[in-house]
Amino acid sequence: MRVGIEIAKAVGPRDGIGRYCLELLKAFAESAADEELWLYGLLEPITEDALREALGRWPKPWRFRGVCSPAADPIDVFHTTAWVVPDGLRARLLFTCHDLTFLTHPECHTLDNKIHCLTGVLRALLHGGTFLAVSEATAGELRRQLGVTGDRIRVVYSAAAAHFRRLDEDQARRAVAERFALDGDFVLAVGTLEPRKNLRRLLAAYAELADEVRRRTPLVIVGGESWRQEDLAETIASRPELATVKIARRVDDGELLALYNTATVFAYPSLAEGFGLPVAEAMACGAPALTSNRSSLPEVAGDAARLVDPEDVDDIHRGLAELLADPELRQTMRARGLEQAATFSWRRTAAETFALYRELYQETSSRSESER
């Protein structure tokens, strides 16, 4: 069985799809090192050297194909991880659907992104592809929004990368103090600076906290640059209550790890997520979490987070105030979060994904034999 995978996002900025792709490949390098994988970079330019460096381990049977068309190669299954379905594809198609927020929350996406994602999904439907949904919530949206039947959907959860873990507390606090000038409590928010992450409502909820609480508990927002980020900066600049807000746009994984480990509260009131990777990452590092009661986020958080209505500023404020005021509650959430995060793993994700490849391959083989 030869499996082709779109892997361009594995190199470059670590957005959600990039992390998904890189961690899946790393897990395959450990669990499927004897399998023949053909690696394509169709979405954007990528070099084999850059990919090898990102992975660290390169199994001998793997082939780097770059921008070559999978339609011309003798692959049996093609797995697209980033909305791209090549022309003329003859292999069975597995399409990872990260979310359908471009349909459910179109106001939170640029026109180009909506066209890109919708085109990919429609091409997958026309090709007769199988959809890998990263949560039950995403599987439900595939059924509701696009009428995809259940036999064409499989749910395989993502996970936090293995390096997101508990650190020595003193070491983590020293790192945060040196890099971010934070030497006490703080609220941490992580996510691309875009409307879907609901940061404007988070800012409004934070502004409602008592002056003393805000003075001793800054809000630190970590996120890559995106569209309409100027709105966020203008909101912060226009309100004196937000003088304790800090935005860190460029944070590497080591710095993010230290922030997760030392955050008093992790806040992620996103409007909708396909999986909600930052919640899993924060819980794996022991951060008491507040997140939304919508989409996939209750699946990821379980009973380990304070769930709030992301469209209700007062509810977000109540959640923040409760967690900041109650050390015992935070300790309970920390312990539950560590247990909940451990239920997800990339080893399991890789095993279940490879089982899907075999399922699709065997279906094709059985069909070919019956037609002889």
N, C-alpha and C positions, 0 to 999 in steps of 0.2 A: 504494500500500500504506500503510495506516494501522496503526501499532503503538502499543499501549497498554502502559505500564510502571508497576508499583507502585514508588514512589520514596520513601515516607515515611521510610525509614531513612537517606536521604541527608543529612538534617538532624538534628542532635542528637549524642549520644555516638557516638564513632567506634569501635564494636565491629566485628567482622569483617564482618557483613552491611552495616553502615553504610558502611564503606570500600569494599566491593564495589560498592554501589549508586552512591555518589558518583563513584568513579573511572570506572565504566562510563559514566555520564552525561557526565562531562568528556571522555572519549574520543569519545563519540558527537558531542559539540558540535564537535569538530575534524574527525572523519572522516565524519559523516553529517549535516552541518549543513543539507543541502537536503531531508532526509527529514521526513515528517510524523509526529512522535511526540506521543502524548497521555499526559500524566503524571498519575498517580493517587496519592493519599495515603490508602489505605484502612485501613492498619494502625493509624495514629495521626494526630492532627491535624497538619497542616503548612500553611504559608502559601506563596503564590507568591513573596512578597518574600524569605522566608527561603531558599527554594530558589534563587532568582536570586542571592542573596548568596553562597551556598555554591558555586555553579557558576562564577560570574564571567562566564560567556558564555552567552547565550540565543539560539539560532538562531531566526530569524523563523517558520519553520513549526511550531515547537513550541507545544503547547497545554497549559495547566495546567487539570486537571479536578478536583483535590482529592478530595473524598469522593463525587463523582458515581459512579454505578454504571457500570462498563464495559459491562454488559449492555444499557444503553440507548443506547450510542454506536455509530457505524458503524465500528468498528475491525475489522481483519482478523486480527490476532495480538495476544494479550495475554501479556506476560512478567511473571510474578510473581517477585520477588526475595526475598521474606520470608515464604514459607509460606502466603500468603493466596490462595484461589481464590474469586472472587466468585460469588454465586448467579446463575443464569440466564445465564451467560456463553455467547455464541454463537460468539465468535471462537476460532481455534485457540489452544491454550495451550502456552506454554513455561514450564517450572517449574524454576527454579534450585534444585538440591539441594546445599546447602552441606555437609551430612554427615548420617549416620544414627546419630549417637552416642546419640540418645535411645532407640534400639533396642539398639545394641551395648553401651552403657554407661549403662543407665537410672539407676543409682545416682548418676550425676553430674549429674542434671537434676532440677529441681523437677517436681512433678506437673503444674502449669499449663503448663510449657514442653513436657513430653512430650505432653500433650493437644493443644496448639496445633500442634506440628510434625507429629504423626501425623495429625491431622485434615486438615491441608493436603496431605500426601502422598496420603492416601486419596481426597480430593476430586479431586486431579490424576489419579489412576489411573482413577477413575470417569468423568472428563471425557474420557479418552483423550488426555491431554496427553503432550508430549514432555519428557523430563527433560534439563536441562543439568547435568551433573556437573562439579564444579570440579577433579576429579582422576580418574585411573584407579582409585584405591582407592575413591573414592565410587561410581563406576560399578559396581565389583564388589559393593559392599554393596547397591546397588539390585537387582542380580540375585539375590544370595544371600538378602537379608532380605525382599524384597517380590516376587520373581519377575518383575521388569520385564524384558521381552525386549530384546535388544541393539538392535533396530531403533527402539526408543523412547528410546534414551539417546545423547547426544552429549557428548563430553568437551571442555570449553573451560577452559583454565587461567586462574587469576587472576594477579595480579602485584603487586609493590610499587609504590606511587605514585611518580611521577617525582621528587618532592622528597626521597625517601630516596636519598641519594647521598653520595659522599665529600666531606668538608669540609676546609678548612685545619685541620691538627691543632692548632696553637696556639690558633686561634679557638675550636674546639670545646672544648678543655680549659679555657679561661678561662670559657666559658659554664657548663660542668659544675661548676667550682670555685665560681663565684658562686651558682649555684642550689642545688646539692646538697652543697656543702662536701666535694667529692671532688677530691683533687689527686694521685692516684696510680692504681695498679691497682684494678680492681673487676670482679666478676662481675655481669652484668646478666641479669635475668629479666623478661620482658614477657608479660602476659596477664591477663585478668579473674580476680579472686580467687575462683575456683571450683574444686571438686574435680577436674574433668577436666584442669586444667593441671598437676596432680601436684606442686604446690609443697611439700607435706609431705615427699615423698620427696626432693625437691631439697634441702630444709632438712636432712634427716637426712644426706644425702651431703655437704653442705657442712660440717656439724658434725664429720664424720670427718677433715677436712683438719687438718694440723698446726696447732698454736696459732699459730706464727709466720706461717704462710701466711694464716690467717684475720685476724690482726691487720693485715697489710699489704694484704689483699685483701677488702674488704667485699663482701657480697652485697646488691645493690640490686634490689628487686622493684617493678616498675611495673605497676599494674593498677587497673582500675575496680572499684568496690565490687560485690559480688555475694553470693549466699547462702553461708552457712557460712564467711564470712570471719573470723568470731570464732574458729573453730577454729585458723586460721593465727596469729592474734595470740596465742592462748593457748600454742601450740606455741613460738613465739619467746620469750615471756615466761618459760616454764618451764625453758628450757635456757640455762645461762650460756655455752655454746659459740656461741650465736646472738646474742650481744651486739653483734656487728658487722653484723647484718642491718638494712637500712633499707627501709621501705615508702613509696613515693611514689604516692599515689592519684590526684592531679590533675597530669597532665603534658601540656602542649600539644605539637603536632607539632614545633615548633622545639626544644623541650627533649628530646623523644624522639630527634630526629635527632642532637643533640649527644651523647646517651648512647650511641646505637648506634656513633657514630664513635670514641668513646674507650674503649669497653668492652674489657677485656683478654680476656674470654670472654663470649659470649652463650649462656645455658643455657635450653633449651626442651624439657624431657623430658615433653611432654604425653602423656597416655594414648591419645589419638586425635584426629585433625584431618581435616577435609574437604580443606583445602589447607595450612594452616599459614602464614598471611600473615606473622607476625612473623619467621619464619626467612628468608623472601625479603627482608624489609625490612632485617634485620640484615646479611645478606650483601651487599646493595646498598650498605651503608655501610662495608663492610670489617671487620665484626666476626667473629672466628673463632667458629664456632658448634658447639655440642653440642646434639643433638636426638635424638628417639626413632627406633628402627628399626621403628616400627609405622605403620600406616595410610598416609596420603599423604606423610608427612614424608621418607622416602627419595626420593620422586619430586622433591620440592622441593629437597632438599639435594644430590642427586647424590653425587659423590665429594668434595664441598666441606665436609663437616661430620663431626664425630666422632659416630657413631651408637651409642646405648646402649639397653639394655633398660629401659624406663621403670618396670618393676615390680621392678627389682633395684637396691637402694640402693647396693650395692657396685660395680655396673657404672657407675652415675652418678658415684660417687666416683672411680673409676679414671679415667674420662674427664676429669673436672674436674682431677684431680691432674696428669694427663699434659699437658693443654693449659697449665695454669698454670706447669708446670716447664720447658716447652720453647719458647723464643721462636722458634726456627727453624720448628717445627711450626706455631705460630700464624701466622707469616708465610706459610707455604705454604697454610694454610687460608684466610687472608685473600685471597690472589690467586685461589685457586680459587673462593671465594665470590663475588667480584666477577664472574667469568666466568659462573658458574652463574646468578646473579640476572639477568644481562643476557639470558638465554634467554627470560625472561618479560617481557611488556610489555602495557600496557593498550591500546595501539594494535592489537596482534594480537588481544587478547581481544575488543575492540569489533568488529573486522572479522569474526572467526569467529562472534560472536553475531549480527551483522546478517545474515550468510550463512544462519544458521538461520532468522531471520525470513522471508527470501526463500524458503527451501526450504518452510517451512510454508505460506506464502501461495500459492506455485506449486502445491503439492499440492492445496490447496483449490480453486484456479481450475481445475485440470485435472479434478478430481472434478465440479465444477459443469458444465463443458462436456460431460463424458461422460454426465451425467444428462439433458441436454437432448434 
